[in-house]
C-alpha cells in the first residue's frame, strides 16, 4: 500500500513538473525566445510528453529556434500521433497526404485522419470526409463523406459546413435538400467564411432554400469578394455586368473579373477576355480591400 501510494505521489509530482516545464516552453515561444522553447520542449519530448512532441515537430517544421527540417518535424509529429495526440495525428496525416517531408502516402494519411476523427477532432473528421468524397487512399464513398462532414460541421468546422451544404445542394451522399444546403452555408457564413458567404449569396440570388433576395445576395458577394474569394469576386462581377440588383457597371465588373482571374478562375478569365475586347472599357483597376476586412464546390 505504501509503495503504491509513493508511486501515485511520484506520478503527480512528475506531471506537475511537466506542466510547469511546458508552461515555461510556451511562455518562451510567445516571447519569441525560440531557443529556450526548443530546449524545454526537447527535455519533455524525450520523456514521451505528446504535447511537447507535437510542438517540437512544429518548431522543426517552421524553423523556429532550430534549422528547418521537415523530416525531423515528421518524426516528432509521428511520435506525438502514436501517443494519441489528435492535433499531431491531423498534421502528420496532412503531411502524408501532401508529401511534406515524406513521400505521398494516402493510406497513411487516411489512417491518421481517422485516428484524429475518432477522437472527435473536427479537422480530422473533415479531412477524412474529403478523402472519402474524392476516393483518395480509400474507396470513394459519398455517404461516409457526408457522415464525417456532418460530425465536423456539428463541431463548428466551417469547411465541413460548406462541404455538407454542397452535398445537400447536389444530392451527393444525402438526399437533395435545399433547405439543409441553405442552413449549412449559413452556418459557415455566420463564421465569416468567404466561400460560405459566396455560396449563401447564390442561394439568395436563386431563391434556393430561402425566398429570393437579390440585395442580400449582393451584400454577401461583396463580403466574400473583399476577403479575396475568387467565387465571390466572380459572382459580384457578374451582377455588375448584368445590372442585377445594382446599376450596370462594366468597369466595376471588369475589376472584379480581373481579381478572380488573377487567382485562376477560368470563367472569370473568359468573361474578362469578352469584356476587354469591347470598345470603351476603362483601364482595369484592382479593387482595394475594405478596412478589416454560382455555389462553388469546396
Buried (B, 14 or more C-beta within 10 A) or exposed (E): EEEEEEEEEEEEEEEEEBEEBBEBBBEBBEEEBBEBBBBBBBBBBEEEBBBBBBBBBBBBBEEBBBEEBBEBBBBBBBBBBBBEBBBBBBBBBBBBBEEBBBEBBBEBBBBBBBBBBEBEBBBBBBBBBBBBBEEBBBEEBBEBBBBBBBBBBBBEBBBBBBBBBBBBBBEBBBEEBBEBBBBBBBBBBEEEBBBBBBBBBBBBBBEBBBEEBBEBBBBBBBBBBBBBBBBBBBBBBBBBBEEEBBEEBBBBBBBBBBBBBBEEBEBBBEBBEEBBEEEEBEEBEEBEEEEEEBBBEB
